[in-house]
Amino acid sequence: MSKIIAVFATVLSILALLFSIYQYSQKKEIYYVENGKLYDGFNLKKEYETQIQKLRIERGNQLDSLALHIKQLEAQKLTNEAQYVQEFYIQKAKKFEEDETALLSEYNQQIWKRLNQYAIEYSKEKNIDILIGASGNGTILHANEKLDVTNDLINYANKRYSGK
């Protein structure tokens, strides 16, 4: 009986060892990126930001021009005309705001679509099995900084975006 138990314990130990070796050999390459840092460091985002800023200045100039025109009309005691231009100003400002919101949403989708594609390509090139996006809201509570490939992915994405 003790021989059977000894053989069974030996077989069980060998199976546990083989399972451990198998698990170790199946180790996955897991890394993470900081989503916000990746997004902010991407050149396409910076280009879109510049375009939005130019658009804001252009539209701000248009609204400033209308505001000046309203003041001129009021100074000339043309209240009906001033009121008409004031209503036009309000409509224009609202339209500008709606257009900017839609444009920002579209830009955001385009940026993440491109970044996601680059992340897939990057992961394949680097033989990464799992690439986790950390958003700083508790998704990943702790990870060793050696597993953070954010800067490397930013460089990769910017090179790919510039055609290199």
Beta strands, then each sheet from edge to edge (+ up, - down):
strand 1: 30-34
strand 2: 130-134
sheet 1: 1+ 2+
end
